[in-house]
Amino acid sequence: MNSSAPARHPALYLIAAMLIWGGSFAAMKLAVAVYDPILITFGRLVVAALIFLALWRWLGPVRYRRGDWKWLLLMALFEPLLYFVFETNALRFTSSGAAATVIALLPLSVALAAQWLLHEVVTGRLYAGVLVSVAGVILLTGTGEETALSPNPWLGNALEFLAMLCAVGYTLVVRRLSVHYPALFLTAVQAFLGGVLYLPLLPFAEFTATVDWPALLAVLYLGAVVSVLAYLFYNHALSLLPASQVAVYVSLIPALGAFFGWLLLGETLNLTQGAAILLTVAGIVYSQTGSGVAEPEPATQPVES
């Protein structure tokens, strides 16, 4: 893979990933209305693993470093295992738009963790942009209306908060691993290990013979598009930019989640929420422009596939 061209446009990878993830909340909401969350997650991981098997010869040479199995296992524990357990159950109790808004806490959490643990330079401009985006997300949440699709929003949002914490750990671990491994390899390992880790949970799943095509198509989308393309784009961006800078783009997910929830599920989206979406995007743009943007460490060279 040519490293020079993609390196100049990591924002394109991130925007594409956020668009895909924005639609994933509505897709998951459709799926959990019919099938058990454990079955949904296992199914999407099987789909992703089959796709990566077909792509395996494009991985190229990968030089495994002794002891990295612990970091690879930790990556898979954070996502998909724990993250999907919390998120799929969260969407049983809250709306897709509300669940997506909780993810807005991710950029600030990653920025703080990256500064403390990875010694990344986090600028005041990035913090300001994150706070503006979070303000937009709070407005988006506060102007939403409860519906039958969110029977217990407090429980659902609490579970989504735990999923967000898992996403923080995942982002930092992938940032560390991406220095030595290509994004395609990490995303494939995530799918395979995740499927293996979910096997012990299958006996606890509630099986149903119901054939619901919208729900099945949602699972296919989650596996083929979200678990493959979105994570591949996100992981590739993490090999090019500091974790704190990459995570800022996650503030787009609440706006996109609310939009797709309105478009696909009929969830409420009003003019005030539209203004909140614009405020969220403004925070993203501000944090990523000007001289205040943190630069990647010059000594870090990603391994390209």
C-alpha positions in Angstrom: 0.0 0.0 0.0 1.3 3.4 -0.9 1.7 5.3 2.4 2.2 8.8 1.0 -1.2 9.3 -0.6 -3.5 8.1 2.3 -1.3 9.9 4.9 -2.3 13.2 3.4 -6.0 12.5 3.8 -6.6 10.7 7.1 -9.7 12.9 7.6 -11.4 11.2 4.7 -10.9 7.8 6.4 -12.3 9.2 9.6 -15.4 10.9 8.1 -16.2 7.7 6.2 -15.9 5.7 9.4 -18.1 8.1 11.3 -20.8 7.9 8.5 -20.8 4.1 8.8 -20.9 4.1 12.6 -23.6 6.8 12.6 -25.9 4.3 10.8 -24.8 1.4 13.0 -27.0 2.5 15.9 -30.2 2.4 13.8 -29.1 -0.9 12.3 -28.4 -2.4 15.8 -31.8 -1.0 17.0 -33.5 -2.9 14.2 -31.7 -6.1 15.0 -32.1 -6.1 18.8 -35.9 -5.7 18.3 -35.9 -9.3 16.9 -32.8 -11.2 17.9 -30.7 -11.7 21.0 -27.8 -9.3 21.4 -25.3 -12.1 21.8 -26.4 -13.7 18.5 -26.3 -10.4 16.7 -22.7 -9.7 17.8 -21.6 -13.3 17.1 -23.2 -13.2 13.7 -21.6 -9.9 12.7 -18.2 -11.2 13.8 -18.6 -14.3 11.7 -19.5 -12.2 8.7 -16.5 -10.0 9.3 -14.2 -13.0 9.8 -15.3 -14.6 6.5 -14.6 -11.4 4.7 -11.1 -11.1 6.2 -10.4 -14.8 5.2 -11.1 -13.7 1.6 -8.7 -10.8 2.0 -6.0 -12.6 3.9 -3.5 -12.8 1.0 -3.6 -8.9 0.8 -2.3 -8.6 4.4 1.3 -8.8 3.3 4.2 -9.8 5.6 3.5 -9.1 9.3 6.4 -9.3 11.8 4.9 -10.4 15.1 6.7 -9.0 18.1 7.1 -11.3 21.1 4.7 -10.5 23.9 2.3 -8.5 21.7 -0.3 -11.3 22.1 -1.3 -9.6 25.4 -2.0 -6.3 23.6 -3.9 -8.0 20.8 -6.0 -9.9 23.3 -6.7 -6.7 25.3 -7.7 -5.0 22.0 -10.3 -7.7 21.3 -11.5 -7.7 24.9 -12.2 -4.0 24.7 -13.7 -4.3 21.2 -15.6 -6.2 20.2 -16.3 -8.3 23.4 -17.1 -5.8 26.2 -18.0 -2.9 23.9 -20.6 -4.9 22.0 -22.0 -6.5 25.1 -22.7 -3.1 26.6 -23.9 -1.4 23.5 -26.2 -4.0 22.2 -28.0 -4.2 25.6 -28.0 -0.4 25.8 -30.0 -0.2 22.6 -32.7 -2.4 24.1 -33.5 0.4 26.6 -32.7 3.7 24.9 -33.0 5.3 21.5 -30.3 5.0 18.9 -29.8 8.8 18.9 -29.5 8.9 22.7 -27.0 6.0 22.7 -24.9 7.8 20.1 -24.8 11.0 22.1 -23.0 9.2 25.0 -20.2 8.5 22.6 -19.5 12.3 22.6 -17.6 11.8 25.8 -15.0 9.6 24.0 -12.9 12.4 22.5 -12.3 14.2 25.8 -11.7 10.9 27.6 -9.2 9.8 24.9 -7.4 13.1 24.9 -6.9 13.0 28.7 -5.8 9.3 28.6 -3.5 9.9 25.6 -1.9 12.8 27.4 -1.3 10.8 30.6 -0.5 7.4 29.1 0.9 8.0 25.6 2.5 11.4 26.3 0.7 12.9 23.3 0.6 16.7 22.9 -3.0 17.8 23.4 -3.5 21.5 22.5 -5.9 24.0 24.0 -7.5 24.3 20.6 -8.3 20.6 20.5 -9.8 20.8 24.0 -11.9 23.8 23.0 -13.2 22.1 19.9 -14.1 19.0 21.9 -16.0 21.1 24.5 -17.9 22.8 21.7 -18.8 19.5 20.2 -19.9 18.1 23.6 -22.1 21.2 24.0 -23.7 20.4 20.7 -24.3 16.8 21.8 -25.8 17.9 25.2 -28.2 20.2 23.3 -29.0 17.3 20.9 -29.8 15.1 23.9 -31.7 17.6 25.9 -34.1 18.4 23.0 -34.9 14.8 22.2 -38.3 13.3 23.0 -38.8 9.9 24.7 -40.7 7.3 22.7 -41.7 3.7 23.0 -38.3 2.8 21.5 -36.5 4.0 24.7 -38.4 2.3 27.7 -35.5 2.8 30.2 -33.2 5.6 28.8 -31.2 5.9 32.1 -30.2 2.3 32.1 -29.5 2.3 28.4 -27.4 5.4 28.6 -25.5 4.0 31.6 -24.7 0.8 29.6 -23.6 3.0 26.6 -21.3 4.9 29.0 -19.6 1.7 29.9 -19.2 0.9 26.2 -17.6 4.3 25.7 -15.0 3.5 28.4 -14.2 0.3 26.5 -13.8 2.4 23.3 -11.3 4.6 25.1 -9.2 1.6 26.0 -9.5 0.2 22.5 -8.4 3.4 20.9 -5.2 3.7 23.0 -4.3 0.0 22.5 -4.7 0.2 18.7 -2.7 3.4 18.7 0.2 1.5 20.4 -0.1 -1.5 18.1 -0.5 0.5 14.9 3.2 1.5 15.2 4.2 -2.1 14.4 1.2 -3.6 12.6 -0.9 -2.6 9.6 -4.5 -1.6 10.1 -5.9 -4.5 8.0 -4.1 -7.0 10.2 -5.4 -5.4 13.4 -8.9 -5.3 12.2 -8.8 -8.9 11.1 -7.4 -10.1 14.4 -10.1 -8.1 16.2 -12.8 -10.0 14.2 -11.3 -13.4 14.7 -10.4 -13.1 18.4 -13.8 -11.4 19.0 -15.6 -14.4 17.5 -13.6 -16.8 19.7 -14.3 -14.8 22.8 -18.0 -14.7 22.1 -18.3 -18.5 21.8 -18.6 -19.1 25.6 -21.5 -16.6 25.7 -23.6 -18.5 23.1 -25.3 -20.8 25.6 -26.7 -17.8 27.3 -28.3 -16.5 24.1 -32.0 -16.8 23.4 -32.4 -18.5 20.0 -35.3 -17.8 17.7 -36.3 -19.2 14.3 -37.9 -15.9 13.3 -36.8 -14.7 9.8 -37.0 -11.0 9.8 -35.2 -9.6 6.6 -34.7 -6.0 7.8 -33.1 -7.3 11.0 -31.0 -9.8 9.1 -29.8 -7.2 6.7 -29.0 -5.0 9.7 -26.7 -7.8 11.0 -25.1 -8.1 7.6 -24.5 -4.4 7.5 -23.0 -4.5 11.0 -20.6 -7.3 10.0 -19.6 -6.5 6.5 -19.6 -2.7 6.6 -19.2 -1.7 10.3 -16.9 -4.4 11.6 -14.8 -4.4 8.5 -14.7 -1.0 6.7 -15.4 1.3 9.7 -12.8 -0.3 11.9 -10.4 -0.5 9.1 -10.7 3.2 8.3 -10.5 4.1 12.0 -7.5 1.9 12.7 -5.7 3.2 9.6 -6.2 6.8 10.8 -4.8 5.8 14.2 -1.6 4.8 12.4 -1.3 8.3 11.0 -2.5 10.6 13.7 -2.4 10.9 17.5 -5.2 9.1 19.3 -6.5 12.4 20.8 -6.8 14.0 17.4 -8.5 10.9 15.8 -11.0 10.6 18.7 -12.4 14.1 18.1 -14.1 12.9 15.0 -16.3 10.6 17.1 -18.2 13.7 18.1 -19.8 13.4 14.6 -21.5 10.1 15.6 -24.2 11.6 17.8 -25.3 13.9 15.0 -25.2 11.1 12.4 -26.9 8.7 14.8 -29.7 11.1 15.4 -30.1 11.6 11.6 -30.2 7.9 10.8 -32.5 7.2 13.7 -34.9 9.8 12.3 -34.5 8.5 8.7 -34.8 4.8 9.4 -36.6 4.5 12.7 -38.8 7.6 12.9 -37.0 8.9 16.0 -37.5 12.6 16.6 -35.2 15.2 14.9 -36.3 18.8 15.2 -34.9 22.3 14.2 -33.2 22.7 17.6 -31.5 19.3 17.1 -30.4 20.5 13.7 -28.7 23.5 15.3 -27.1 21.1 17.8 -25.7 19.0 14.9 -24.2 22.1 13.3 -22.6 23.1 16.6 -21.1 19.6 16.9 -19.6 19.8 13.4 -18.3 23.3 14.2 -16.3 21.9 17.1 -14.8 19.2 14.9 -13.8 21.8 12.2 -12.3 24.2 14.8 -10.2 21.5 16.6 -8.8 20.2 13.3 -7.8 23.6 11.7 -5.2 26.2 12.5 -1.8 25.9 14.2 -3.3 24.4 17.3 -3.6 20.9 15.9 -1.3 18.4 17.5 1.1 16.8 15.0 1.9 13.1 14.9 5.1 12.1 16.6 7.9 12.3 13.9 9.6 9.2 15.1 6.5 7.0 14.7 6.3 5.3 11.3 3.3 3.1 10.7 3.7 -0.3 9.1 1.8 -0.3 5.9 0.0 -3.4 4.5 
